[in-house]
Amino acid sequence: MTSDKKLFYFLNKYFVKIREETLKTGIRII
């Protein structure tokens, strides 16, 4: 795995987590 792919994977995971939290609280960040 290249560092670029690793970074992309990490950011994607992080974004999904943020999105789940957002849906739970009902607050729209984006």
C-alpha positions as CSV (number, residue, x, y, z in Angstrom):
1,M,0.0,0.0,0.0
2,T,1.4,3.4,-1.0
3,S,1.4,6.2,1.5
4,D,-1.1,8.1,-0.8
5,K,-3.6,5.2,-0.7
6,K,-3.1,4.9,3.1
7,L,-3.8,8.6,3.5
8,F,-6.9,8.4,1.3
9,Y,-8.2,5.4,3.2
10,F,-7.7,7.1,6.5
11,L,-9.3,10.3,5.4
12,N,-12.3,8.4,3.9
13,K,-12.7,6.5,7.2
14,Y,-12.5,9.7,9.2
15,F,-15.1,11.4,6.9
16,V,-17.5,8.5,7.3
17,K,-17.2,8.7,11.1
18,I,-17.8,12.4,11.1
19,R,-20.8,11.9,8.8
20,E,-22.3,9.3,11.1
21,E,-21.9,11.6,14.1
22,T,-23.5,14.4,12.1
23,L,-26.5,12.3,11.2
24,K,-26.9,11.2,14.9
25,T,-26.9,14.8,16.2
26,G,-28.9,16.2,13.3
27,I,-26.3,18.9,12.8
28,R,-25.3,19.6,9.2
29,I,-21.6,20.6,8.9
30,I,-21.3,20.6,5.2
